[in-house]
């Protein structure tokens, strides 16, 4: 077997890189070797191209069969797979979209999820976002009757109550990407901060000062708990302001970098750009035919504010057919 050898201090960083490049062999377990960790990989050539230390002739143990399944397609009948929506895992809660017509067969779906994720204690059926805070309606269909959990991501712990706050676990890689872009010493503003997933991941990796702004009372309470929950892991400092972004930001100074995980339907481009000295990472939901218009809108706003900007728009997640969640990485020169 082939593996990549990494120092323990670099192990998490290397693991994330292997996952992002689809190089990790999920059928086998990593092993510890003194002060090193060896991760199983599927392509030694590509690993070498990334500058990683490749080792050969290893005995890497197979994972138990229940851990080898990659997704529900391996476990569910074809006619069910074609109709269920995506599966998300938040802490020990599994969230899945099930149309009404499949509810009589929910037992098959529950069994498959439990086999795929044996540590899950709650399975909830996904509903629609409601209210000003975009909290999603969820119906527990198996397990403990609760929607509160502790979610681990990028080395931080997040206390979340899915009945009261919005949280997207699929932005894990995006939050790690931003943390790696940021340099020590930066002052960072994060509006629409939620329970602090962006702020905590960044503060774990970088010695920075972060100001987080959030309107939802419940999210602010959980955010405060999450700072305490991770206090021994953080290099950076986080200050939380409870209030409406559109009331709070005009009263704040400018920041080296602004990260705006903007809720769908909210236009905060002009406001967040006005607070950014060097960088703005602005998220929005854009139809694939409108990506060029979106970039042009940003350039025009930069010009309006007397700023010269370099803009790169990246697709970060599917939202619905032909519509993507995107991030505009804006560098202000």
C-alpha positions in Angstrom: 0.0 0.0 0.0 1.0 3.6 -0.6 0.7 6.4 2.0 1.6 10.0 2.7 3.8 10.7 5.8 3.1 13.8 7.8 4.3 15.3 11.1 1.6 15.2 13.8 1.7 19.0 13.9 0.9 19.1 10.1 -1.4 16.1 10.1 -4.7 17.9 10.0 -3.5 20.3 7.3 -2.3 17.4 5.1 -5.5 15.5 5.7 -7.6 18.4 4.5 -5.4 18.7 1.4 -5.7 15.0 0.6 -9.5 15.2 0.9 -9.8 18.3 -1.2 -7.7 16.5 -4.0 -9.7 13.2 -3.7 -6.4 11.4 -2.8 -7.4 9.9 0.5 -8.1 6.1 0.4 -11.3 5.9 2.5 -11.2 2.2 2.7 -8.2 2.1 4.9 -7.2 3.6 8.2 -4.3 6.0 8.8 -1.6 4.8 11.2 0.7 6.5 13.7 4.4 6.1 13.4 6.2 7.9 16.3 5.9 11.6 15.7 4.3 11.0 12.3 0.9 10.0 10.8 0.7 8.0 7.6 -2.5 8.5 5.5 -3.5 6.0 2.9 -3.7 7.4 -0.6 -4.9 6.3 -4.0 -2.5 8.1 -6.3 1.2 8.3 -5.4 2.1 10.4 -8.5 -0.3 13.1 -7.8 0.7 13.1 -4.1 4.4 13.7 -5.1 3.3 16.5 -7.5 1.8 18.2 -4.4 5.2 18.0 -2.7 4.1 15.4 -0.1 6.3 12.7 1.3 5.2 9.4 -0.2 6.0 6.0 1.4 5.5 2.5 0.0 5.1 -1.1 1.0 2.8 -0.3 4.0 0.4 -2.5 5.9 -2.6 -0.1 6.3 -5.6 -1.8 7.9 -8.9 -1.9 6.2 -11.8 0.0 7.8 -14.8 -2.1 9.0 -17.2 -2.7 6.2 -19.8 -0.3 7.6 -17.3 2.6 7.2 -16.5 1.9 3.6 -19.8 3.0 2.1 -19.3 6.4 0.5 -23.0 7.5 0.2 -26.6 6.4 0.3 -26.4 5.3 -3.3 -24.5 2.2 -2.1 -27.3 1.3 0.3 -30.7 2.4 -1.0 -32.9 1.0 -3.7 -32.5 2.9 -7.0 -36.1 4.2 -7.0 -35.5 5.7 -3.5 -32.1 7.2 -4.2 -33.5 9.1 -7.2 -36.1 10.9 -5.0 -34.3 11.6 -1.7 -32.4 14.9 -1.3 -29.0 15.5 0.1 -27.8 14.1 3.4 -26.0 16.5 5.8 -24.4 15.5 9.1 -24.2 18.1 12.0 -22.7 16.6 15.1 -24.6 13.5 15.8 -27.7 14.6 13.8 -28.3 13.5 10.2 -30.5 15.7 8.1 -32.1 14.5 4.9 -34.8 15.6 2.4 -37.6 13.1 2.0 -40.6 13.8 -0.3 -44.0 12.9 1.1 -44.4 10.0 -1.3 -41.4 8.3 0.3 -42.4 8.7 3.9 -44.1 5.2 4.0 -40.6 3.9 3.3 -38.7 6.0 5.7 -37.6 2.9 7.6 -35.4 1.9 4.7 -33.9 5.3 4.6 -33.3 5.4 8.3 -31.6 2.0 8.3 -29.3 3.1 5.4 -28.3 6.3 7.2 -27.6 4.4 10.4 -25.4 1.9 8.6 -23.5 4.7 6.8 -23.1 6.8 10.1 -23.4 4.4 13.1 -22.7 7.1 15.6 -25.8 9.2 14.6 -28.3 9.6 17.4 -30.9 11.7 15.6 -32.3 11.6 12.0 -34.3 14.6 10.9 -36.4 15.3 7.8 -35.5 18.6 6.2 -38.1 21.3 5.6 -38.0 24.8 4.3 -36.2 27.9 5.6 -38.5 30.2 7.5 -38.3 33.6 9.1 -35.8 36.4 9.1 -33.1 34.2 10.5 -33.5 31.5 7.8 -33.9 28.7 10.3 -34.9 25.5 8.6 -37.9 23.5 9.7 -36.8 20.0 10.8 -38.9 16.9 11.8 -37.2 14.2 13.9 -38.1 10.9 12.3 -35.7 8.6 14.3 -33.8 8.7 17.6 -33.6 11.2 20.4 -36.2 14.0 20.2 -33.7 17.0 20.0 -32.1 19.3 17.5 -29.2 20.5 19.7 -25.7 19.0 19.2 -22.0 19.7 19.3 -20.5 19.7 15.8 -16.7 19.4 15.2 -15.1 21.1 12.3 -11.6 22.0 11.4 -10.5 21.4 15.0 -13.1 23.6 16.7 -16.3 22.7 18.5 -19.6 24.3 17.6 -22.7 24.1 19.9 -25.7 24.3 17.6 -29.5 24.2 18.0 -30.8 23.6 14.6 -34.3 24.6 15.7 -33.2 28.1 16.4 -30.2 29.0 14.2 -28.9 28.6 10.6 -25.8 26.4 10.0 -24.4 24.9 6.8 -21.9 22.1 7.4 -21.0 22.0 3.7 -19.0 25.2 4.0 -16.3 23.4 6.1 -13.8 23.4 3.3 -14.5 27.0 2.4 -14.0 28.1 6.0 -10.6 26.3 6.0 -9.7 27.9 2.7 -10.2 31.3 4.2 -8.3 30.5 7.3 -5.3 29.6 5.2 -5.4 32.8 3.2 -5.4 35.0 6.3 -2.2 36.3 7.8 -1.4 36.9 11.5 -2.1 40.4 12.6 -5.1 41.1 10.4 -8.3 42.8 11.7 -11.3 41.0 10.3 -15.0 41.8 10.2 -17.6 39.0 9.8 -21.2 40.2 9.4 -24.0 37.6 9.5 -21.7 35.6 11.8 -24.2 33.1 13.2 -22.8 30.7 15.8 -19.2 31.7 14.7 -18.2 28.9 12.3 -16.0 31.2 10.2 -14.7 33.2 13.1 -13.7 30.2 15.3 -11.9 28.3 12.4 -10.0 31.4 11.5 -9.1 32.3 15.1 -7.9 28.7 15.6 -5.3 29.0 12.9 -4.4 32.7 12.9 -3.5 35.3 15.5 -6.0 37.9 14.4 -8.6 40.3 15.9 -12.2 39.4 14.7 -15.4 41.4 15.1 -18.4 39.3 14.5 -21.9 40.8 14.0 -25.1 38.8 14.4 -28.8 39.7 14.9 -30.3 36.4 16.0 -30.5 36.3 19.9 -30.2 32.5 20.0 -27.2 32.5 17.7 -25.5 35.2 19.8 -26.0 33.1 23.0 -24.5 30.0 21.3 -21.7 32.1 19.8 -20.7 33.3 23.3 -20.8 29.7 24.5 -18.7 28.5 21.5 -16.0 31.1 22.3 -15.7 29.6 25.8 -15.9 26.1 24.5 -12.8 26.7 22.3 -10.9 29.2 24.5 -7.9 26.9 24.8 -7.6 26.3 21.1 -7.8 29.9 19.8 -4.8 32.0 18.6 -7.0 34.9 17.7 -9.5 37.1 19.6 -13.2 37.3 18.8 -15.6 40.1 19.8 -19.3 39.7 19.3 -21.7 42.5 18.5 -25.4 41.7 18.9 -27.3 43.8 16.3 -28.5 44.3 12.7 -25.6 44.4 10.3 -27.1 47.4 8.5 -27.3 49.4 11.7 -24.0 48.2 13.2 -21.5 48.3 10.3 -21.9 52.1 9.4 -20.7 52.8 12.9 -17.6 50.6 12.7 -14.1 51.5 11.3 -12.6 49.8 8.3 -11.0 46.3 8.5 -8.1 44.6 6.7 -10.5 41.9 5.6 -14.3 41.4 5.5 -15.9 38.0 5.2 -19.6 38.2 4.4 -21.5 34.9 4.4 -24.5 36.8 3.1 -28.0 35.3 3.6 -29.9 34.5 0.5 -31.9 37.5 -0.7 -29.8 40.1 1.2 -27.7 42.7 -0.7 -24.9 43.8 1.5 -22.3 44.3 -1.2 -21.9 48.1 -1.0 -21.9 48.1 2.8 -19.4 45.3 3.3 -17.1 46.7 0.5 -17.1 50.1 2.2 -15.6 48.4 5.3 -12.8 46.5 3.6 -9.3 48.0 3.2 -7.6 45.1 1.4 -9.9 42.1 1.0 -13.6 41.2 0.8 -15.0 37.7 0.5 -18.6 38.1 -0.5 -21.0 35.2 -0.7 -24.2 35.2 -2.8 -26.5 32.9 -4.7 -26.2 33.4 -8.5 -27.7 31.7 -11.6 -24.9 30.3 -13.9 -26.0 32.7 -16.7 -25.6 35.7 -14.4 -22.0 35.1 -13.1 -20.6 37.7 -15.5 -23.2 40.2 -14.5 -22.4 39.6 -10.8 -18.7 40.2 -11.4 -19.4 43.4 -13.3 -21.7 44.6 -10.5 -18.9 44.2 -8.0 -16.4 46.1 -10.3 -18.9 48.9 -10.7 -19.4 49.2 -7.0 -15.7 49.3 -6.5 -15.4 52.1 -9.0 -18.3 53.9 -7.3 -16.4 53.8 -4.0 -13.2 54.9 -5.6 -11.5 51.6 -5.2 -9.5 49.6 -7.7 -10.4 45.9 -7.3 -9.3 42.5 -8.6 -12.3 40.1 -8.6 -12.5 36.4 -8.8 -15.9 34.6 -8.5 -15.8 31.0 -7.4 -18.6 28.4 -7.2 -18.5 26.9 -3.8 -21.8 24.9 -3.6 -24.8 23.8 -5.6 -28.0 25.5 -4.4 -30.6 24.4 -7.0 -30.4 23.5 -10.7 -28.3 26.1 -12.5 -28.0 28.3 -9.3 -24.8 28.2 -7.2 -23.6 29.6 -3.9 -20.6 31.6 -5.0 -17.8 33.5 -3.3 -16.4 36.7 -4.8 -12.8 37.0 -3.6 -12.2 40.8 -4.0 -8.7 42.2 -3.6 -8.6 46.0 -3.2 -5.4 47.6 -4.6 
